[in-house]
Amino acid sequence: MSETKESAKTIKLAERRVFSQSFRPLYNEGMGLVEQAAEYLDGKGRAEAKKLSRLGATLYAAESMRLTTRLMQIASWLLLQRAANSGEMTRDQVASEKSKVRLDTASAHEDVAGWAELPADFIDLVTRSLRLQALVRRMDDEVYGAGNVAVPSPVSRRSNPVSDQITLLNTAFARG
């Protein structure tokens, strides 16, 4: 049997999950995380950030932007899948629109200066968002085909100290 015939008969579990009722828990988890992060960043996180050193506050600001971006991209992907699941959009329409969604938002490495200073609740949100992004990316790759962008896992984030410092400097001086 040729490879194409075999792959045509292969059941893609991620595809079945995305286009079935079992998608709802993933959708709820993602949207719940978006709500939790927004609530934290607008409330407790804002108060905790004021207590950080200048370096910690700069890292917090940079990571907050990354967290928000990551979660908005995940939410966009989830909303597209929900639209396809409910019949509001065809799979082709979703595939076309989802090409605008980026599931590759990195995070600073735990060894970067100031990381240990970040609030535990904030680090938890970052870690959970990275895990969810990795899961969504794997599902996206299985359903729509693998992309060319490597996704950092929660365990192996970008570990380039020079790049981390440049990011901090750019954030501190509002460049990029």
CNS distance restraints for C-alpha pairs under 8 A (distance, minus, plus):
assign (resid   1 and name CA) (resid   5 and name CA) 6.53 0.50 0.50
assign (resid   1 and name CA) (resid   6 and name CA) 6.69 0.50 0.50
assign (resid   2 and name CA) (resid   6 and name CA) 6.33 0.50 0.50
assign (resid   3 and name CA) (resid   7 and name CA) 6.04 0.50 0.50
assign (resid   4 and name CA) (resid   8 and name CA) 6.04 0.50 0.50
assign (resid   5 and name CA) (resid   9 and name CA) 6.44 0.50 0.50
assign (resid   6 and name CA) (resid  10 and name CA) 6.21 0.50 0.50
assign (resid  11 and name CA) (resid  16 and name CA) 7.91 0.50 0.50
assign (resid  12 and name CA) (resid  16 and name CA) 6.33 0.50 0.50
assign (resid  12 and name CA) (resid 142 and name CA) 7.11 0.50 0.50
assign (resid  12 and name CA) (resid 143 and name CA) 7.33 0.50 0.50
assign (resid  13 and name CA) (resid  17 and name CA) 6.11 0.50 0.50
assign (resid  14 and name CA) (resid  18 and name CA) 6.06 0.50 0.50
assign (resid  14 and name CA) (resid 139 and name CA) 5.23 0.50 0.50
assign (resid  14 and name CA) (resid 142 and name CA) 6.36 0.50 0.50
assign (resid  14 and name CA) (resid 143 and name CA) 6.42 0.50 0.50
assign (resid  15 and name CA) (resid  19 and name CA) 6.08 0.50 0.50
assign (resid  15 and name CA) (resid 139 and name CA) 7.29 0.50 0.50
assign (resid  15 and name CA) (resid 142 and name CA) 7.04 0.50 0.50
assign (resid  15 and name CA) (resid 143 and name CA) 5.06 0.50 0.50
assign (resid  16 and name CA) (resid  20 and name CA) 5.97 0.50 0.50
assign (resid  17 and name CA) (resid  21 and name CA) 7.39 0.50 0.50
assign (resid  17 and name CA) (resid  22 and name CA) 5.44 0.50 0.50
assign (resid  17 and name CA) (resid  23 and name CA) 5.38 0.50 0.50
assign (resid  18 and name CA) (resid  22 and name CA) 7.29 0.50 0.50
assign (resid  18 and name CA) (resid  23 and name CA) 5.07 0.50 0.50
assign (resid  18 and name CA) (resid  81 and name CA) 6.56 0.50 0.50
assign (resid  18 and name CA) (resid  85 and name CA) 7.38 0.50 0.50
assign (resid  18 and name CA) (resid 139 and name CA) 7.93 0.50 0.50
assign (resid  19 and name CA) (resid  23 and name CA) 6.82 0.50 0.50
assign (resid  19 and name CA) (resid  81 and name CA) 7.35 0.50 0.50
assign (resid  19 and name CA) (resid  84 and name CA) 7.31 0.50 0.50
assign (resid  19 and name CA) (resid  85 and name CA) 5.10 0.50 0.50
assign (resid  20 and name CA) (resid  85 and name CA) 6.61 0.50 0.50
assign (resid  22 and name CA) (resid  26 and name CA) 7.78 0.50 0.50
assign (resid  23 and name CA) (resid  27 and name CA) 6.21 0.50 0.50
assign (resid  23 and name CA) (resid  82 and name CA) 7.98 0.50 0.50
assign (resid  24 and name CA) (resid  28 and name CA) 6.00 0.50 0.50
assign (resid  25 and name CA) (resid  29 and name CA) 6.02 0.50 0.50
assign (resid  26 and name CA) (resid  30 and name CA) 6.16 0.50 0.50
assign (resid  27 and name CA) (resid  31 and name CA) 6.11 0.50 0.50
assign (resid  27 and name CA) (resid  78 and name CA) 5.95 0.50 0.50
assign (resid  27 and name CA) (resid  79 and name CA) 7.99 0.50 0.50
assign (resid  27 and name CA) (resid  82 and name CA) 7.86 0.50 0.50
assign (resid  28 and name CA) (resid  32 and name CA) 5.71 0.50 0.50
assign (resid  29 and name CA) (resid  33 and name CA) 6.12 0.50 0.50
assign (resid  30 and name CA) (resid  34 and name CA) 6.36 0.50 0.50
assign (resid  30 and name CA) (resid  71 and name CA) 7.86 0.50 0.50
assign (resid  30 and name CA) (resid  74 and name CA) 7.10 0.50 0.50
assign (resid  30 and name CA) (resid  75 and name CA) 6.56 0.50 0.50
assign (resid  30 and name CA) (resid  78 and name CA) 7.53 0.50 0.50
assign (resid  30 and name CA) (resid 132 and name CA) 7.27 0.50 0.50
assign (resid  31 and name CA) (resid  35 and name CA) 6.30 0.50 0.50
assign (resid  31 and name CA) (resid  75 and name CA) 6.43 0.50 0.50
assign (resid  32 and name CA) (resid  36 and name CA) 6.12 0.50 0.50
assign (resid  33 and name CA) (resid  37 and name CA) 6.01 0.50 0.50
assign (resid  33 and name CA) (resid  71 and name CA) 7.82 0.50 0.50
assign (resid  33 and name CA) (resid 125 and name CA) 7.75 0.50 0.50
assign (resid  33 and name CA) (resid 129 and name CA) 7.44 0.50 0.50
assign (resid  34 and name CA) (resid  38 and name CA) 6.19 0.50 0.50
assign (resid  34 and name CA) (resid  71 and name CA) 5.96 0.50 0.50
assign (resid  34 and name CA) (resid  72 and name CA) 7.56 0.50 0.50
assign (resid  34 and name CA) (resid  75 and name CA) 7.54 0.50 0.50
assign (resid  35 and name CA) (resid  39 and name CA) 6.06 0.50 0.50
assign (resid  36 and name CA) (resid  40 and name CA) 6.04 0.50 0.50
assign (resid  37 and name CA) (resid  41 and name CA) 5.94 0.50 0.50
assign (resid  37 and name CA) (resid  68 and name CA) 7.88 0.50 0.50
assign (resid  37 and name CA) (resid 125 and name CA) 6.60 0.50 0.50
assign (resid  38 and name CA) (resid  42 and name CA) 6.01 0.50 0.50
assign (resid  39 and name CA) (resid  43 and name CA) 5.98 0.50 0.50
assign (resid  39 and name CA) (resid  44 and name CA) 7.91 0.50 0.50
assign (resid  40 and name CA) (resid  44 and name CA) 5.33 0.50 0.50
assign (resid  40 and name CA) (resid  45 and name CA) 5.15 0.50 0.50
assign (resid  40 and name CA) (resid  46 and name CA) 7.70 0.50 0.50
assign (resid  40 and name CA) (resid 122 and name CA) 7.91 0.50 0.50
assign (resid  41 and name CA) (resid  45 and name CA) 4.57 0.50 0.50
assign (resid  41 and name CA) (resid  46 and name CA) 5.74 0.50 0.50
assign (resid  41 and name CA) (resid  64 and name CA) 7.79 0.50 0.50
assign (resid  42 and name CA) (resid  46 and name CA) 5.90 0.50 0.50
assign (resid  43 and name CA) (resid  47 and name CA) 6.71 0.50 0.50
assign (resid  44 and name CA) (resid  48 and name CA) 6.15 0.50 0.50
assign (resid  45 and name CA) (resid  49 and name CA) 5.92 0.50 0.50
assign (resid  45 and name CA) (resid 119 and name CA) 7.95 0.50 0.50
assign (resid  45 and name CA) (resid 122 and name CA) 7.11 0.50 0.50
assign (resid  46 and name CA) (resid  50 and name CA) 6.56 0.50 0.50
assign (resid  47 and name CA) (resid  51 and name CA) 7.13 0.50 0.50
assign (resid  48 and name CA) (resid  52 and name CA) 7.07 0.50 0.50
assign (resid  48 and name CA) (resid 119 and name CA) 6.91 0.50 0.50
assign (resid  49 and name CA) (resid  57 and name CA) 5.95 0.50 0.50
assign (resid  49 and name CA) (resid  60 and name CA) 6.99 0.50 0.50
assign (resid  50 and name CA) (resid  57 and name CA) 7.35 0.50 0.50
assign (resid  52 and name CA) (resid  56 and name CA) 5.29 0.50 0.50
assign (resid  52 and name CA) (resid  57 and name CA) 5.32 0.50 0.50
assign (resid  52 and name CA) (resid 117 and name CA) 7.11 0.50 0.50
assign (resid  52 and name CA) (resid 118 and name CA) 7.60 0.50 0.50
assign (resid  53 and name CA) (resid  57 and name CA) 5.88 0.50 0.50
assign (resid  54 and name CA) (resid  58 and name CA) 6.12 0.50 0.50
assign (resid  55 and name CA) (resid  59 and name CA) 6.23 0.50 0.50
assign (resid  55 and name CA) (resid 113 and name CA) 7.56 0.50 0.50
assign (resid  55 and name CA) (resid 114 and name CA) 5.93 0.50 0.50
assign (resid  56 and name CA) (resid  60 and name CA) 5.95 0.50 0.50
assign (resid  56 and name CA) (resid 113 and name CA) 7.93 0.50 0.50
assign (resid  56 and name CA) (resid 114 and name CA) 4.72 0.50 0.50
assign (resid  56 and name CA) (resid 115 and name CA) 7.02 0.50 0.50
assign (resid  56 and name CA) (resid 117 and name CA) 6.07 0.50 0.50
assign (resid  56 and name CA) (resid 118 and name CA) 6.49 0.50 0.50
assign (resid  57 and name CA) (resid  61 and name CA) 6.07 0.50 0.50
assign (resid  58 and name CA) (resid  62 and name CA) 6.25 0.50 0.50
assign (resid  58 and name CA) (resid 168 and name CA) 6.33 0.50 0.50
assign (resid  58 and name CA) (resid 171 and name CA) 6.79 0.50 0.50
assign (resid  58 and name CA) (resid 172 and name CA) 5.94 0.50 0.50
assign (resid  59 and name CA) (resid  63 and name CA) 6.00 0.50 0.50
assign (resid  59 and name CA) (resid 114 and name CA) 6.65 0.50 0.50
assign (resid  59 and name CA) (resid 115 and name CA) 7.31 0.50 0.50
assign (resid  59 and name CA) (resid 168 and name CA) 6.16 0.50 0.50
assign (resid  60 and name CA) (resid  64 and name CA) 5.84 0.50 0.50
assign (resid  60 and name CA) (resid 118 and name CA) 6.72 0.50 0.50
assign (resid  61 and name CA) (resid  65 and name CA) 6.34 0.50 0.50
assign (resid  61 and name CA) (resid 171 and name CA) 7.57 0.50 0.50
assign (resid  62 and name CA) (resid  66 and name CA) 6.38 0.50 0.50
assign (resid  62 and name CA) (resid 167 and name CA) 7.68 0.50 0.50
assign (resid  62 and name CA) (resid 168 and name CA) 6.90 0.50 0.50
assign (resid  62 and name CA) (resid 171 and name CA) 6.15 0.50 0.50
assign (resid  63 and name CA) (resid  67 and name CA) 5.89 0.50 0.50
assign (resid  63 and name CA) (resid 107 and name CA) 6.74 0.50 0.50
assign (resid  63 and name CA) (resid 108 and name CA) 7.29 0.50 0.50
assign (resid  63 and name CA) (resid 126 and name CA) 7.92 0.50 0.50
assign (resid  64 and name CA) (resid  68 and name CA) 6.04 0.50 0.50
assign (resid  65 and name CA) (resid  69 and name CA) 6.05 0.50 0.50
assign (resid  66 and name CA) (resid  70 and name CA) 5.94 0.50 0.50
assign (resid  66 and name CA) (resid 105 and name CA) 6.55 0.50 0.50
assign (resid  66 and name CA) (resid 106 and name CA) 7.21 0.50 0.50
assign (resid  66 and name CA) (resid 107 and name CA) 6.77 0.50 0.50
assign (resid  67 and name CA) (resid  71 and name CA) 6.09 0.50 0.50
assign (resid  67 and name CA) (resid 125 and name CA) 7.98 0.50 0.50
assign (resid  67 and name CA) (resid 126 and name CA) 6.12 0.50 0.50
assign (resid  67 and name CA) (resid 129 and name CA) 7.15 0.50 0.50
assign (resid  68 and name CA) (resid  72 and name CA) 6.08 0.50 0.50
assign (resid  69 and name CA) (resid  73 and name CA) 6.21 0.50 0.50
assign (resid  69 and name CA) (resid 105 and name CA) 7.21 0.50 0.50
assign (resid  70 and name CA) (resid  74 and name CA) 6.25 0.50 0.50
assign (resid  70 and name CA) (resid 103 and name CA) 7.10 0.50 0.50
assign (resid  70 and name CA) (resid 104 and name CA) 7.69 0.50 0.50
assign (resid  70 and name CA) (resid 105 and name CA) 5.45 0.50 0.50
assign (resid  70 and name CA) (resid 129 and name CA) 7.19 0.50 0.50
assign (resid  70 and name CA) (resid 130 and name CA) 7.98 0.50 0.50
assign (resid  70 and name CA) (resid 133 and name CA) 7.37 0.50 0.50
assign (resid  71 and name CA) (resid  75 and name CA) 6.00 0.50 0.50
assign (resid  71 and name CA) (resid 129 and name CA) 6.71 0.50 0.50
assign (resid  72 and name CA) (resid  76 and name CA) 6.08 0.50 0.50
assign (resid  73 and name CA) (resid  77 and name CA) 6.29 0.50 0.50
assign (resid  73 and name CA) (resid 101 and name CA) 5.75 0.50 0.50
assign (resid  73 and name CA) (resid 102 and name CA) 6.05 0.50 0.50
assign (resid  73 and name CA) (resid 103 and name CA) 6.43 0.50 0.50
assign (resid  74 and name CA) (resid  78 and name CA) 6.15 0.50 0.50
assign (resid  74 and name CA) (resid 101 and name CA) 7.98 0.50 0.50
assign (resid  74 and name CA) (resid 103 and name CA) 6.87 0.50 0.50
assign (resid  74 and name CA) (resid 133 and name CA) 6.50 0.50 0.50
assign (resid  74 and name CA) (resid 136 and name CA) 7.32 0.50 0.50
assign (resid  75 and name CA) (resid  79 and name CA) 6.03 0.50 0.50
assign (resid  76 and name CA) (resid  80 and name CA) 6.22 0.50 0.50
assign (resid  76 and name CA) (resid  98 and name CA) 8.00 0.50 0.50
assign (resid  76 and name CA) (resid 101 and name CA) 6.88 0.50 0.50
assign (resid  77 and name CA) (resid  81 and name CA) 6.29 0.50 0.50
assign (resid  77 and name CA) (resid  98 and name CA) 6.45 0.50 0.50
assign (resid  77 and name CA) (resid 101 and name CA) 6.58 0.50 0.50
assign (resid  78 and name CA) (resid  82 and name CA) 6.12 0.50 0.50
assign (resid  79 and name CA) (resid  83 and name CA) 6.12 0.50 0.50
assign (resid  80 and name CA) (resid  84 and name CA) 6.32 0.50 0.50
assign (resid  80 and name CA) (resid  89 and name CA) 7.99 0.50 0.50
assign (resid  80 and name CA) (resid  94 and name CA) 5.93 0.50 0.50
assign (resid  80 and name CA) (resid  97 and name CA) 7.82 0.50 0.50
assign (resid  80 and name CA) (resid  98 and name CA) 7.12 0.50 0.50
assign (resid  81 and name CA) (resid  85 and name CA) 5.98 0.50 0.50
assign (resid  81 and name CA) (resid  94 and name CA) 7.14 0.50 0.50
assign (resid  82 and name CA) (resid  86 and name CA) 6.05 0.50 0.50
assign (resid  83 and name CA) (resid  87 and name CA) 6.13 0.50 0.50
assign (resid  83 and name CA) (resid  88 and name CA) 4.94 0.50 0.50
assign (resid  83 and name CA) (resid  89 and name CA) 5.50 0.50 0.50
assign (resid  83 and name CA) (resid  94 and name CA) 7.98 0.50 0.50
assign (resid  84 and name CA) (resid  88 and name CA) 5.86 0.50 0.50
assign (resid  84 and name CA) (resid  89 and name CA) 4.79 0.50 0.50
assign (resid  84 and name CA) (resid  90 and name CA) 5.66 0.50 0.50
assign (resid  84 and name CA) (resid  91 and name CA) 5.99 0.50 0.50
assign (resid  84 and name CA) (resid  94 and name CA) 6.64 0.50 0.50
assign (resid  89 and name CA) (resid  93 and name CA) 5.96 0.50 0.50
assign (resid  89 and name CA) (resid  94 and name CA) 6.43 0.50 0.50
assign (resid  90 and name CA) (resid  94 and name CA) 6.27 0.50 0.50
assign (resid  91 and name CA) (resid  95 and name CA) 6.02 0.50 0.50
assign (resid  92 and name CA) (resid  96 and name CA) 6.16 0.50 0.50
assign (resid  93 and name CA) (resid  97 and name CA) 6.18 0.50 0.50
assign (resid  94 and name CA) (resid  98 and name CA) 5.75 0.50 0.50
assign (resid  95 and name CA) (resid  99 and name CA) 6.46 0.50 0.50
assign (resid  95 and name CA) (resid 144 and name CA) 7.14 0.50 0.50
assign (resid  96 and name CA) (resid 100 and name CA) 7.92 0.50 0.50
assign (resid  97 and name CA) (resid 101 and name CA) 7.61 0.50 0.50
assign (resid 103 and name CA) (resid 133 and name CA) 6.33 0.50 0.50
assign (resid 103 and name CA) (resid 134 and name CA) 7.96 0.50 0.50
assign (resid 103 and name CA) (resid 136 and name CA) 7.79 0.50 0.50
assign (resid 103 and name CA) (resid 137 and name CA) 6.08 0.50 0.50
assign (resid 103 and name CA) (resid 151 and name CA) 7.33 0.50 0.50
assign (resid 104 and name CA) (resid 133 and name CA) 7.70 0.50 0.50
assign (resid 104 and name CA) (resid 149 and name CA) 6.92 0.50 0.50
assign (resid 104 and name CA) (resid 150 and name CA) 7.04 0.50 0.50
assign (resid 104 and name CA) (resid 151 and name CA) 5.05 0.50 0.50
assign (resid 104 and name CA) (resid 152 and name CA) 7.15 0.50 0.50
assign (resid 105 and name CA) (resid 151 and name CA) 7.67 0.50 0.50
assign (resid 106 and name CA) (resid 151 and name CA) 7.46 0.50 0.50
assign (resid 106 and name CA) (resid 152 and name CA) 6.13 0.50 0.50
assign (resid 106 and name CA) (resid 157 and name CA) 6.81 0.50 0.50
assign (resid 106 and name CA) (resid 158 and name CA) 6.80 0.50 0.50
assign (resid 107 and name CA) (resid 126 and name CA) 7.95 0.50 0.50
assign (resid 107 and name CA) (resid 157 and name CA) 6.20 0.50 0.50
assign (resid 107 and name CA) (resid 158 and name CA) 6.65 0.50 0.50
assign (resid 108 and name CA) (resid 112 and name CA) 6.76 0.50 0.50
assign (resid 108 and name CA) (resid 157 and name CA) 6.70 0.50 0.50
assign (resid 108 and name CA) (resid 158 and name CA) 6.16 0.50 0.50
assign (resid 108 and name CA) (resid 159 and name CA) 7.25 0.50 0.50
assign (resid 108 and name CA) (resid 164 and name CA) 6.28 0.50 0.50
assign (resid 109 and name CA) (resid 115 and name CA) 7.86 0.50 0.50
assign (resid 109 and name CA) (resid 157 and name CA) 5.55 0.50 0.50
assign (resid 109 and name CA) (resid 158 and name CA) 5.73 0.50 0.50
assign (resid 109 and name CA) (resid 159 and name CA) 5.26 0.50 0.50
assign (resid 109 and name CA) (resid 160 and name CA) 7.82 0.50 0.50
assign (resid 109 and name CA) (resid 164 and name CA) 7.73 0.50 0.50
assign (resid 110 and name CA) (resid 115 and name CA) 5.69 0.50 0.50
assign (resid 110 and name CA) (resid 116 and name CA) 7.42 0.50 0.50
assign (resid 111 and name CA) (resid 115 and name CA) 6.65 0.50 0.50
assign (resid 111 and name CA) (resid 159 and name CA) 7.83 0.50 0.50
assign (resid 112 and name CA) (resid 161 and name CA) 6.49 0.50 0.50
assign (resid 112 and name CA) (resid 164 and name CA) 6.69 0.50 0.50
assign (resid 112 and name CA) (resid 165 and name CA) 7.89 0.50 0.50
assign (resid 114 and name CA) (resid 118 and name CA) 6.90 0.50 0.50
assign (resid 118 and name CA) (resid 122 and name CA) 6.88 0.50 0.50
assign (resid 118 and name CA) (resid 123 and name CA) 6.79 0.50 0.50
assign (resid 119 and name CA) (resid 123 and name CA) 6.38 0.50 0.50
assign (resid 120 and name CA) (resid 124 and name CA) 6.11 0.50 0.50
assign (resid 121 and name CA) (resid 125 and name CA) 6.37 0.50 0.50
assign (resid 122 and name CA) (resid 126 and name CA) 6.31 0.50 0.50
assign (resid 123 and name CA) (resid 127 and name CA) 6.07 0.50 0.50
assign (resid 124 and name CA) (resid 128 and name CA) 6.04 0.50 0.50
assign (resid 125 and name CA) (resid 129 and name CA) 6.00 0.50 0.50
assign (resid 126 and name CA) (resid 130 and name CA) 6.21 0.50 0.50
assign (resid 127 and name CA) (resid 131 and name CA) 6.29 0.50 0.50
assign (resid 127 and name CA) (resid 154 and name CA) 6.01 0.50 0.50
assign (resid 128 and name CA) (resid 132 and name CA) 6.15 0.50 0.50
assign (resid 129 and name CA) (resid 133 and name CA) 5.98 0.50 0.50
assign (resid 130 and name CA) (resid 134 and name CA) 6.14 0.50 0.50
assign (resid 130 and name CA) (resid 152 and name CA) 7.89 0.50 0.50
assign (resid 130 and name CA) (resid 153 and name CA) 6.61 0.50 0.50
assign (resid 130 and name CA) (resid 154 and name CA) 5.32 0.50 0.50
assign (resid 131 and name CA) (resid 135 and name CA) 6.28 0.50 0.50
assign (resid 131 and name CA) (resid 153 and name CA) 6.86 0.50 0.50
assign (resid 131 and name CA) (resid 154 and name CA) 5.77 0.50 0.50
assign (resid 132 and name CA) (resid 136 and name CA) 6.08 0.50 0.50
assign (resid 133 and name CA) (resid 137 and name CA) 5.93 0.50 0.50
assign (resid 134 and name CA) (resid 138 and name CA) 6.17 0.50 0.50
assign (resid 134 and name CA) (resid 151 and name CA) 6.81 0.50 0.50
assign (resid 134 and name CA) (resid 152 and name CA) 7.56 0.50 0.50
assign (resid 134 and name CA) (resid 153 and name CA) 6.20 0.50 0.50
assign (resid 134 and name CA) (resid 154 and name CA) 7.94 0.50 0.50
assign (resid 135 and name CA) (resid 139 and name CA) 6.27 0.50 0.50
assign (resid 136 and name CA) (resid 140 and name CA) 5.97 0.50 0.50
assign (resid 137 and name CA) (resid 141 and name CA) 6.01 0.50 0.50
assign (resid 137 and name CA) (resid 151 and name CA) 7.70 0.50 0.50
assign (resid 138 and name CA) (resid 142 and name CA) 6.22 0.50 0.50
assign (resid 139 and name CA) (resid 143 and name CA) 6.07 0.50 0.50
assign (resid 140 and name CA) (resid 144 and name CA) 5.64 0.50 0.50
assign (resid 140 and name CA) (resid 145 and name CA) 7.01 0.50 0.50
assign (resid 140 and name CA) (resid 146 and name CA) 7.46 0.50 0.50
assign (resid 141 and name CA) (resid 145 and name CA) 4.47 0.50 0.50
assign (resid 141 and name CA) (resid 146 and name CA) 4.08 0.50 0.50
assign (resid 141 and name CA) (resid 147 and name CA) 6.63 0.50 0.50
assign (resid 142 and name CA) (resid 146 and name CA) 6.75 0.50 0.50
assign (resid 152 and name CA) (resid 156 and name CA) 6.10 0.50 0.50
assign (resid 152 and name CA) (resid 157 and name CA) 5.16 0.50 0.50
assign (resid 152 and name CA) (resid 158 and name CA) 6.83 0.50 0.50
assign (resid 153 and name CA) (resid 157 and name CA) 5.98 0.50 0.50
assign (resid 159 and name CA) (resid 164 and name CA) 7.85 0.50 0.50
assign (resid 160 and name CA) (resid 164 and name CA) 6.18 0.50 0.50
assign (resid 161 and name CA) (resid 165 and name CA) 6.19 0.50 0.50
assign (resid 162 and name CA) (resid 166 and name CA) 6.20 0.50 0.50
assign (resid 163 and name CA) (resid 167 and name CA) 6.09 0.50 0.50
assign (resid 164 and name CA) (resid 168 and name CA) 6.27 0.50 0.50
assign (resid 165 and name CA) (resid 169 and name CA) 6.14 0.50 0.50
assign (resid 166 and name CA) (resid 170 and name CA) 6.03 0.50 0.50
assign (resid 167 and name CA) (resid 171 and name CA) 6.07 0.50 0.50
assign (resid 168 and name CA) (resid 172 and name CA) 6.02 0.50 0.50
assign (resid 169 and name CA) (resid 173 and name CA) 6.14 0.50 0.50
assign (resid 170 and name CA) (resid 174 and name CA) 5.75 0.50 0.50
assign (resid 170 and name CA) (resid 175 and name CA) 4.69 0.50 0.50
assign (resid 170 and name CA) (resid 176 and name CA) 6.21 0.50 0.50
assign (resid 171 and name CA) (resid 175 and name CA) 6.05 0.50 0.50
assign (resid 171 and name CA) (resid 176 and name CA) 6.95 0.50 0.50
